[in-house]
């Protein structure tokens, strides 16, 4: 068993359900990507103190399948903050059959841009909200 540990903060947890499977019984990769996008959006929105939009997903590779009954745990870590953009490292891990082995299934780098109500880019706040 690998000694690798998740990088970042646990941002969301959800269970993979039968409705999310392909014909082979594996969870659709797109479902996993959407969970990662939700988590990255939460992290980016909290850091930006406002609305953000996904503009890129880089270097995603699926390592292991996700099965029905697995608990999907998505971790986020802010890699870089630019003037209006942020790069969020996102890792998806599973707890097999809800309680079993903790395994990494994929990771990727998501890029978000902070936007105003009209969808125009705005600077990311220099204040990260921490005391």
Number of C-alpha atoms within 10 A of each C-alpha: 6 7 5 9 10 18 14 16 14 16 18 17 16 13 16 23 14 13 10 16 17 11 7 7 14 16 21 18 15 10 14 21 18 11 18 27 21 16 24 30 22 17 22 30 19 14 21 26 15 15 19 28 17 18 10 11 17 12 9 14 10 14 11 12 15 28 21 18 17 22 22 26 24 29 24 27 19 19 14 11 19 11 13 17 23 24 22 26 22 31 25 27 24 28 18 17 14 15 11 11 13 20 21 23 18 23 22 18 20 25 25 25 26 25 19 12 8 6 12 10 17 17 14 23 15 11 10 11 10 5 4
